[in-house]
Amino acid sequence: LHSFPTRRSSDLHIAPRGLTRRERQCLELAAQGKSDWVAGRILGISERTVHNHIEHAKRRLGVATRVQAIVHALVSRQIAFADVIRSTADEDDESRQAGRS
């Protein structure tokens, strides 16, 4: 059996440089389950530009995946959990209302 060191939240690396406003926006939309294309439509930028912002955010945060970037940004309070939840809850309400029409 291999023994792997356990990590505690206090061991998380907090990036010395914060994310840009656009990187935060793109990560928030990714956290809401939006594709790069949808995020681009919302932000008025191209799908490729959204992808590039997320890639830059991953590098700044020192992580390999989008999920890791989202979790790191949430833990380091660079994006707000309430903003992610509020937006998805608003969409659920809109979907329910559209179904009643």
N, C-alpha and C positions, 0 to 999 in steps of 0.2 A: 504494500500500500504506500501511496505517496502522501506526504504531508504537505499541504498547501497553507501558507500563512493566511490568517484571517485578517480582514480589513475592517476597521471601524470607521464611522463617519468622520472622526477626528483625523483620520489618515488621508482623507480626500484632498487632492491637490486643487487649490483655488488659483485660477489663472491670474497672473499679475496684471494683465491688461484686460479690461472689460470688453464686452462685445459691443459692436456698433449698434445703433438704433435699428438699422435694417437687418442685421444678423439676428437681433432679438425678435423682430417681427416675423422673420422667416421661421425661426425655431418655434415661436408660439403657434404659428399656423400648422407647422409639421406636428406639433404636440396635439393639435386638434384633429389630426388625421387627414389634413389637406395634402393633396399631391402638389408637386412643384408647379404644375400647370394651373391648378386652382389658386394656389397662393399667388402666383404671378398675376392672375386676373384680378384678384382682390387688391393687390398692391400696385397694379398698373405697370408691372415690369415683366420681362420675359421669363419663361420657364427656366431657361438656362441661367439667367441672372439669379433666380431664387436658388437654384442648385449651387451656384458659385458662392453665394452668401452662406449657405449651410456648410459647404466645404471649408470656407475660411473660418467659420465659427468652430468647427471640429478641430482645425489646426490650432486655433487660439486656446482652446480648452484642453488640448492634448489628448483627444479621444479618437477612436476609430470609427464609431457608428453614430448615426442620427439619434438613436435611442440614448446612447451614452451622453451625447451633447445636450439633449433635452433634460435628462436627469441632472447632469452637472450644472446646467444653467438654472434649474429649479433649486437645487441644493445651495448654490452660491447666490441665490436671490437675484440673478440677472434677468430671469423671467419670473412672472408671478403665477403660481398655481391657480389663483382665483381668476385670472384673465383667461386661462386655458379652459377651466370648467365653465365659467360664465358664458363664453362664446358657444360651447357645445350645447349647453342647456338652452340658450336662445334658439339655436338651430332646431333642437328637438321640439320646442314650442311651435316654431314656424311650421315644421313638418306635420305636427298634429293638427294645427289650424288649417293647413292646406288640404288635409285629408277630410275635413268636415265640409269643405266647399262643394 
